[in-house]
Amino acid sequence: MRKTNSPVARRLAVAAVALGSCLALAGPAGSAGAAPADPVPTVFFGDSYTADFGIAPFQEGERTFCFQAKENFPAVATRRLADNGITLDVQSDVSCSGATVQNFWQEQELLTGQKVSPQQDALKQDTQLTVGSLGGNTLGFNRIIKQCSDELRGHPLLPGEPVDGDESASRCGEFFESGDGKQWLDDRFEQVGWDLEELLDRIGYFAPDAKRVLVGYPRLVPEDTAKCLTAAPGQTQLPFVDTPQDALPVLDQIQKRLNDVMKKAAADADGGADFVDLYADTGANTACDGAERGIGGLLEDSQIGEGQKLPWYAHPNDKGRDIQAEQVADEVEQILNR
């Protein structure tokens, strides 16, 4: 596995190659705003929200249990860009369900015990664009959701443990706003920030000419949480099952905070990185927006499984995937045209 040097040495190297790249890529004054004439070597990375867990069919082979949809948002966004005259040469899509930020530079162990290589191994010296979402699993969002639901705590198909199983799910909102729960959350957010800084540095080190695009997560909980007290059309379970209604705004605040941490990491990155703010643009397509939902409910059947389906577990459905693809393609087009 490739390794960087010390953080100081790495930053010096990133600065040096970035300066060289800027000088080498500087074009004639009239070239700004023109779409790239040649295919853009691209690597997609990320977790289940880039892999679009829950959408079938998914890629099979040695990475089967990454549950990467064949029609995930990278695939759909790539076609959308092609329709607008921008061709991506996709070198690799290494998005994998369950990935933490550290799995960008460390191998990932899947639920089967199988291990997959660090995602950074897909980067090449000629990679010019990197796009993906990471951070939710480092934060431990699955543990946060389980903290708030007795039904999820006992579900056989959903991995992970609540943050504190001795605390009642009925008071999870209070748990995360004070005491040990708040401290746990603060520590996790600090770790997410550090790890995203490392991720963006590593992309700059291994793919010095690459434009770095960090994609936020779509909004899960609406501003009006009363919407979550009604099952979606055709469903019997509520979108957030037995999660207390007073905890739903807390879950939304946690997700908004994650979005802000990701946005800050992109803004503070050496050499600059871009951020796609999906949270800001998906407030009308949350898990509680009925027929307009872009997020499958926690225990709503996804497209994966024979007979017994795996639940969506609050991941984008086809509508949500298309929203992701549209927002990402629009942002990438702007980045490549500037």
Buried (B, 14 or more C-beta within 10 A) or exposed (E): EEEBEEEEEBBEBBEEBBEEBEEEEEEEEEEEEEEBEEEBBBBBBBBBBBBBBBBBEBBEEEBEBBBBBEBBBBBBBBEBBEEEEBBBBBBBBBBBBBBBBBBBBBEBEBEEEEEBBBBBBBBBEEBBBBBBBBBBBBBBBBBBBBBBBBBBBEBEEBEBEBBBEEBEBBBBBBBBEEEEBEEBBEEBBEBBBEBBBBBBBBBBBBBBBBBBBBBBBBBBBBEEBEBBEEBBEEBEBBBBBBBBEEBBEBBBBBBBBBBBBBBBBBEEBBBEBBBBBBBEBBBEBBBBBBEEBBBBBBBBBBBBEEEEBBBBBBBBBBBBBBBBBBBBBBBBBEBBEE
